[in-house]
């Protein structure tokens, strides 16, 4: 089945451009990158190479922009430019894993594109928060390596205490807020209706991602029979050495005297694209490693803490996630 793109309205004044027909709104570490990569290979779909524009999550803007970073689009014109190469016969989409968590993104998207289709992926809370914490360490949003302590710091951080000095988005450190799934879904359902919102479960995606992607294609009303190139993206990793990771990150953004010397040396020896490759290789080979098995006691503590949310979500979605996620014998 082919789809005629739903034309977006002009947003302000004489501006013209394609506002996306659909949005992958989250969550991070739940298969959104893999889904994005598979969808953008479909000939009837256009998604920009730049994932995570975060344009509609105005409550999630960076505290500062690292030097040399292209950053997220700040203006409507910059945002619409991401989709300028889309064909007239293609559906346009974007993926920003912050939109589900954001308190303002749903209403902003609805104002810009009330007929948009929305896709969300939910993951069991304890495993999600563990993966999210490791990602926030990797991206230098977080510095507290102990997840139990990081969660305990939420209240203090909300008051501005114990916030990492160089954290670009300290809002993300409110871990418990990330798994308020029922509240997050309700925001989108109230604005778009249930027919325009597709909620996927990470376990289904991991078990048979091809069938889940075909379900998404049916939801978007594009040809679901087209061959799907399977992708496994963004594995959970561990930072072996925080000091080395900090150094590589400092070099990449040109911060500190030693980093400027190292960056100057790399600049003299290699072009910009190759320099980025060298830094990524250093991270993969030296800094990052495979994440160890989760701490069973910590995972049990998290399950106890968030069981009430899983029960509420099961009732809201009409699906037994308590059993699927193994919460039957977990005491609150």
C-alpha positions in Angstrom: 0.0 0.0 0.0 1.4 3.4 -0.9 0.8 6.6 1.1 0.2 10.2 0.1 2.1 12.4 2.4 -0.1 14.5 4.7 0.8 18.1 3.9 1.9 20.1 6.9 0.5 23.6 7.5 2.7 26.7 7.2 3.6 27.5 10.8 4.4 31.2 10.8 4.3 34.0 8.3 5.6 33.0 4.9 7.7 30.1 6.0 7.2 26.9 4.0 8.5 23.5 4.8 7.6 19.9 5.7 6.9 19.4 9.3 7.3 15.7 10.0 4.3 13.3 9.4 5.4 11.1 12.3 7.6 11.2 15.4 9.5 8.5 17.3 9.2 10.1 20.7 11.2 7.6 22.9 12.5 6.2 25.1 16.2 6.2 24.8 17.9 2.8 25.3 14.7 1.1 24.2 15.3 0.4 20.5 14.5 3.9 19.1 17.9 4.1 17.3 17.4 0.7 15.7 13.9 1.6 14.6 15.0 4.9 13.2 17.8 3.2 11.2 15.4 0.6 9.8 12.6 3.1 8.9 15.0 5.5 7.2 16.0 2.8 4.7 12.5 2.5 3.5 12.0 4.2 0.1 8.7 5.7 1.1 10.1 7.3 4.2 12.5 10.2 4.7 14.3 10.7 8.0 17.3 13.1 8.3 20.8 11.8 9.1 20.7 13.9 12.2 18.8 11.9 14.9 17.7 13.6 18.1 16.9 17.2 16.9 15.0 17.8 20.2 13.4 20.8 18.6 10.0 20.5 20.3 11.4 19.7 23.8 12.0 23.3 24.8 12.2 22.3 28.5 15.2 20.1 27.6 17.5 22.7 26.1 21.2 22.5 26.8 22.7 24.7 29.5 25.6 25.4 27.2 26.7 24.3 23.7 30.2 22.6 23.6 32.6 24.4 21.2 32.7 22.9 17.8 29.4 21.0 18.3 26.7 21.5 15.6 24.0 21.4 18.2 20.3 21.0 17.8 18.2 23.3 15.6 17.2 26.5 17.5 14.9 28.1 14.9 12.0 26.8 12.9 13.9 27.5 9.7 16.8 25.4 10.9 14.4 22.6 11.9 12.6 22.6 8.6 15.9 22.5 6.8 16.5 19.0 8.2 13.7 17.7 5.9 14.4 19.8 2.8 15.7 16.8 0.8 12.5 14.7 1.3 10.7 13.7 -1.8 7.2 14.8 -2.4 6.0 11.1 -2.3 7.8 10.3 0.9 6.5 10.4 4.5 8.8 12.6 6.7 9.7 11.5 10.2 12.1 12.4 13.0 13.2 10.6 16.2 13.9 12.5 19.4 14.0 10.2 22.5 13.4 13.2 24.8 9.9 13.9 23.5 8.2 11.3 25.6 9.9 12.4 28.8 9.5 16.2 28.0 6.5 17.9 29.6 6.1 20.4 26.7 6.9 18.4 23.6 3.5 16.7 23.1 1.6 20.0 23.1 4.3 21.7 20.9 4.1 18.9 18.3 0.3 18.9 18.4 0.2 22.6 17.7 2.6 22.2 14.8 1.1 19.0 13.4 -2.2 17.9 14.9 -2.5 15.0 12.5 1.0 13.6 13.2 1.4 10.0 14.1 3.4 9.2 17.2 5.5 6.1 18.0 6.7 5.3 21.6 8.7 2.3 22.8 8.6 1.3 26.5 11.1 -0.8 28.4 11.0 -2.5 31.8 11.9 0.3 34.2 14.8 -1.3 36.1 16.7 -2.4 33.1 15.9 0.9 31.3 17.2 3.0 34.1 20.4 1.0 34.3 21.1 1.4 30.6 20.1 5.1 30.7 22.5 5.7 33.6 25.4 4.2 31.7 24.5 6.3 28.6 24.4 9.5 30.7 27.8 8.7 32.1 29.0 8.1 28.5 27.6 11.4 27.3 28.9 13.4 30.4 25.5 14.3 31.6 26.1 12.3 34.7 29.3 11.8 36.8 27.9 9.7 39.7 28.9 6.1 38.7 26.7 4.5 41.3 23.1 4.3 40.1 21.7 3.8 43.6 23.3 7.0 44.8 22.4 8.8 41.5 18.7 8.1 42.2 19.1 9.1 45.8 20.4 12.5 44.6 17.3 13.3 42.7 15.7 15.6 45.3 19.0 17.5 46.0 19.6 17.9 42.2 16.1 19.3 41.7 17.1 22.0 44.2 20.3 22.6 42.2 22.7 20.8 44.5 25.1 18.0 43.4 24.5 18.8 39.8 27.6 18.0 37.6 29.2 21.4 36.7 29.6 20.5 33.1 26.4 18.5 32.6 24.7 20.0 29.5 21.2 18.7 30.4 20.9 18.1 34.2 17.1 17.7 33.7 17.9 14.2 32.6 19.2 13.3 36.0 15.7 13.0 37.4 15.7 9.2 36.9 12.3 8.5 38.4 10.6 10.9 36.1 11.7 8.9 33.1 9.6 5.9 34.0 6.3 7.7 34.6 5.1 5.9 31.6 1.3 6.2 32.2 1.6 10.0 32.6 3.7 10.3 29.5 1.4 8.3 27.3 -1.6 10.1 28.6 -0.2 13.5 27.5 0.0 12.2 23.9 -3.3 10.3 24.0 -5.2 13.4 25.2 -3.7 15.5 22.4 -3.6 13.1 19.5 -6.1 10.3 20.4 -5.2 6.7 20.7 -5.5 6.0 16.9 -2.6 8.3 16.2 -0.3 6.9 18.9 1.4 3.5 18.5 2.9 2.1 21.8 5.5 -0.6 21.4 7.1 -2.8 24.0 10.9 -3.2 23.9 10.6 -7.0 24.7 8.6 -7.5 21.5 11.1 -5.5 19.5 14.0 -7.5 20.8 12.2 -10.8 20.2 11.1 -10.1 16.6 12.1 -6.7 15.4 11.2 -7.4 11.8 7.5 -8.1 12.7 7.4 -5.0 14.9 8.9 -2.8 12.1 6.2 -4.2 9.7 3.6 -3.2 12.3 5.0 0.3 12.3 4.9 0.4 8.5 1.2 -0.5 8.6 0.6 2.2 11.2 2.3 4.7 8.9 0.4 3.3 5.9 3.4 2.6 3.7 4.4 -0.6 1.9 5.0 -3.2 4.6 6.2 -5.8 2.1 9.4 -3.9 1.3 12.5 -5.8 2.5 13.7 -4.7 5.9 17.4 -4.4 6.7 17.7 -5.4 10.3 19.8 -3.2 12.6 21.0 -3.7 16.2 22.1 -0.3 17.5 23.4 1.3 20.7 24.4 -1.7 23.0 24.8 -0.9 26.7 28.4 -0.2 27.5 30.6 0.4 30.5 33.2 3.2 30.8 36.4 1.4 31.8 38.3 4.6 32.8 36.4 7.8 33.7 39.7 9.7 33.4 40.5 8.5 29.9 36.9 9.2 28.8 37.0 12.7 30.3 40.2 13.3 28.4 38.9 12.1 25.0 35.7 14.1 25.6 37.8 17.2 26.5 39.9 16.8 23.3 36.8 16.4 21.2 35.3 19.8 22.4 38.7 21.5 22.9 38.4 22.1 26.6 41.5 22.4 28.8 45.2 23.1 28.1 46.2 19.5 27.5 43.2 18.8 25.3 44.0 21.9 23.1 47.6 20.6 22.7 46.4 17.1 21.8 43.7 18.5 19.5 46.2 20.8 17.8 48.5 17.8 17.1 45.6 15.8 15.7 44.6 18.8 13.5 48.1 19.0 12.1 48.2 15.3 11.3 44.8 14.5 10.0 41.7 16.0 8.4 38.6 16.7 10.5 36.7 13.5 9.4 39.7 11.4 10.2 40.2 13.1 13.6 36.7 12.2 14.6 37.3 8.7 13.6 40.5 8.5 15.6 38.6 9.8 18.7 35.8 7.4 18.3 38.2 4.5 17.8 40.1 5.5 21.0 36.8 5.4 22.9 35.7 2.1 21.5 39.0 0.3 21.9 40.4 1.9 25.1 37.7 3.7 27.1 34.5 1.7 26.5 33.9 -2.0 27.3 31.0 -4.4 27.6 28.8 -3.7 30.5 28.9 -6.2 33.4 25.8 -8.1 34.5 23.5 -5.9 36.6 23.6 -6.0 40.4 20.6 -8.3 41.3 20.0 -6.5 44.6 19.9 -3.1 42.9 17.6 -4.4 40.2 15.2 -5.8 42.9 15.2 -2.5 44.7 14.3 -0.7 41.5 11.6 -3.2 40.7 10.1 -2.6 44.2 10.3 1.1 43.8 8.5 1.1 40.4 6.1 -1.8 40.6 3.1 0.6 41.2 4.0 2.3 37.9 4.1 -1.1 36.1 0.7 -2.0 37.6 -0.8 1.3 36.5 0.7 1.0 33.1 -0.7 -2.5 32.7 -4.2 -1.3 33.5 -3.8 1.8 31.2 -2.6 -0.2 28.2 -4.8 -3.3 28.8 -1.8 -5.6 28.7 -0.3 -7.7 31.5 3.1 -6.1 31.8 3.4 -7.2 35.4 3.9 -10.8 34.2 5.8 -9.9 31.1 8.4 -7.9 33.0 8.5 -10.3 36.0 6.9 -8.2 38.7 4.4 -10.8 40.0 6.4 -11.7 43.1 7.9 -8.3 43.7 6.7 -6.7 46.9 6.1 -3.0 46.8 
